[in-house]
Amino acid sequence: MRKIKIALLLSFSAILLAGCVVGPEYKRPKEVLDKDASFINSNSQSKKNVDYAPDKWWVNFADDTTAELVDIALKNNQNLKASAARVIQAQARYKFVSGAKLGRVDYNFNADRSKRTPDSIASVQNSYTHYLSASYVVDIFGKLERNNRAAWDDILSAEYSRKALVQGLIAEVVSTRVAIAYINKQLQISKDNTKSWDKTYKVIKRRYNNGLTSSLDLRLARENLATSRAQEKVYEQLLNETMYKLDVLLGRNSSTYKELPKLDAPLPMIGAVSASIPAKLLDRRPDLMAMEMKLSGATERVGVSMANLYPDLTLTGTYGYSSGSFDKLTRPGFDIYSLVGGAVMPLFRGGQLKAQVEISEAIAQEMAANYASAVLNAVREVESALMRERVLREKLVNLNKSLVESQASEKLATQRYLRGLESIVTVLDAQRRKRVSQLEVTKALAQIWQARIDLYLALGGDWQSETKVEKKQAKNL
């Protein structure tokens, strides 16, 4: 019989210590896409091996200027510093929450002096007490454990959010670098166009002075020259503003861009996507991982709300000394101690506790829907970037053909005008078409770069080691 009682006591103690965790366990929401499939717009026929490489995807551009700008941004960007501070905050909150599972120990010292006057006889009494007190909450229903898990999920979410911010910053730095190269090219085209128009204007003016052309031709040439010079100023303004933006991304004061490395260096043309890209790469996207950790934390907090419906068991113990004389405060025989176990069961809270459970469940449902929506949006971003790059490459082929024809047309129109076979309007139209073709080619090159940047960002990094910059056959932006 005694053994049975001991066994029952041990079993009850084990239940108290192990606890009975209430509430749902986290499960990843049902996938909204087949992770074994490939993206529609990737090369599904390719047999190339995929090498998952989320870090340093920008080095694939083989552009030293881009790599140097990214390094500067990662060291100095203020938003990254703020994000790192948020991770530290989450770590500190985890330490704070996890400390509740360990209980608490306090030292107490009290000194009291009181005077009483019963029957007109004054009595002065002193009392000195010092003791250690310890309390421990038995986590029967897992409230503390779930709080601890939720706090850990918060750390992971903050760290993944920091990584997502890093990826976003890198993409923005590279995009700004591309924009600067693009604007520089536009500015150079405009300057070349101004030189061409200045040369044309001088020819027309000489012909006008010799009575070989009308004043209308002269005014049209002068108007186009002035317009081209004005356009140069527009590009110069846009270039300076973009440089200022880059300064902020790099954690520098605006207008210090002149100290930055080789911003006028041309960009190499990047090779086409040649491998099949599996959808499972989305599992590494830091923003999706951050959202999933938020969902996991919200699920744990449902359990916390449910555990609040059940009683809390607290064990408290004290040990110390108490005496009317300070000299005897630590002597044997004056020691005191106590051991108390207490349970608090909520009986009536006006429906607040059940309402809190409903709130927690609704928050978790919201997080689950947001996560599923984010996955769908991520798929859209990947497919859009792949499709956009493919279409832009096809467009670039025709734009290059158009540029060749417009250059030949401008040359022919100018020759025929000088022989008196064409009007100045034909020359103006040919020069305008050539300039538009030059700008469109440059714009398409920049858009291809941006599509690739968007693809890296949508996939959370690089996907293969075989896609490299084709230096030998590259065209520069």
Secondary structure, DSSP 8 states (H G I E B T S, - for coil): -HHHHHHHHHHHHHHHHH----S--------SS-TTSB-TTS-TT-------B-TTGGGGG--HHHHHHHHHHHHH-HHHHHHHHHHHHHHHHHHHHHHGGG-EEEEEEEEEEEEE-GGG--EEEEEEEEEEEEEEEE-TTSHHHHHHHHHHHHHHHHHHHHHHHHHHHHHHHHHHHHHHHHHHHHHHHHHHHHHHHHHHHHHHHHHHHTTSS-HHHHHHHHHHHHHHHHHHHHHHHHHHHHHHHHHHHTT--TT-GGGSS-TTS----B----S--BGGGGGG-HHHHHHHHHHHHHHHHHHHHHHTTS-EEEEEEEEEEEESSGGGTTSTT-EEEEEEEEEE----STTHHHHHHHHHHHHHHHHHHHHHHHHHHHHHHHHHHHHHHHHHHHHHHHHHHHHHHHHHHHHHHHHHHHTTSS-HHHHHHHHHHHHHHHHHHHHHHHHHHHHHHHHHHHHTSB--SS--B--TT----
